[in-house]
Amino acid sequence: MGAKIRMSVMIEKYIARAQRVQSLLCVGLDTDIERLPEHFRHDPYPQFAFNRWMIEQTYPYASAYKPNLAFYETDAGLAALKMTLDYLHEQHPDIVTIADAKRADIDSTNLGYVRSVFDWMGFDAVTLNPYLGQEALVPFLERGDKGCIILCRTSNPGADEFQNLMVGERPLWQVVAERVAHQWNTRGNCMLVVGATQPAVLREVRQLVGELTLLVPGVGAQGGDLESVIRWGCNHNGLGLIANVARAVIWADNPAEAARHWRDAINGFREF
């Protein structure tokens, strides 16, 4: 295992926020413009208007926000996303921001992604695809001030097609988990994505990666079992977990109450 690796600035930021507000909740800002309430549509930047309102409703209960970039890839959408990040930096700088972008490419293309996600938009962390190998992710991994959240075992129904393929005597997702935790994490800035709908896998991942922080989507609308997620996903300090809830919060009739509910429900199963 070698010498103990210092955790990154981003992970320290997340831990500080999680402890301050006693919350592992990440609110997924999957702001589908087609679903916005009518009164937001009259704003010049309707997605930003909605996000600003959503943040003000939910920030007391959240340690992170995670916009999925797929909902913002238009001229107005990218402007709204940048405005959202600027707003968070100005009003709630202690809350972690995660770009759900699943980036990975080669050479100068990745450098462009790094500059866009980290330097222009100002995200603290980004989701990444490991399929191209470590070499392709070096421009991200070298940013010790930022977080690299690498897909390991996802919650979509078709994930078994590749993620469960056997590599020798182990499924591919196990190889990814071990490679990231023990070879790629030289700057202490690596994390893994593990879906909430696979609690047995979550338990195995935790055993494989030690204290590494896990981003766990699928807790809300996708039906992940919350008790299992918290029991097997947290590290020994009751931390090491970013529990993402999107639709069950942002489309709730009362987002503040929904966020508080999920924060409290998560804490109900934590040991801290």
Secondary structure, 3 states (H helix, E strand, C coil): CCCCCCCCHHHHHHHHHHHHHCCCEEECCCCCHHHCCHHHCCCCCHHHHHHHHHHHHHHHHCCEECCEHHHCCCHHHHHHHHHHHHHHHHHCCCCEEEEEEEECCCHHHHHHHHHHHHHHCCCCEEEECHHHCHHHHHHHHCCCCCEEEEEEECCCHHHHHHHCCEECCEEHHHHHHHHHHHHHCCCCCEEEEECCCCHHHHHHHHHHHCCCCEEECCCCCCCCCHHHHHHHHCCCCCCCEEEEECHHHHCCCCHHHHHHHHHHHHHHHCCC
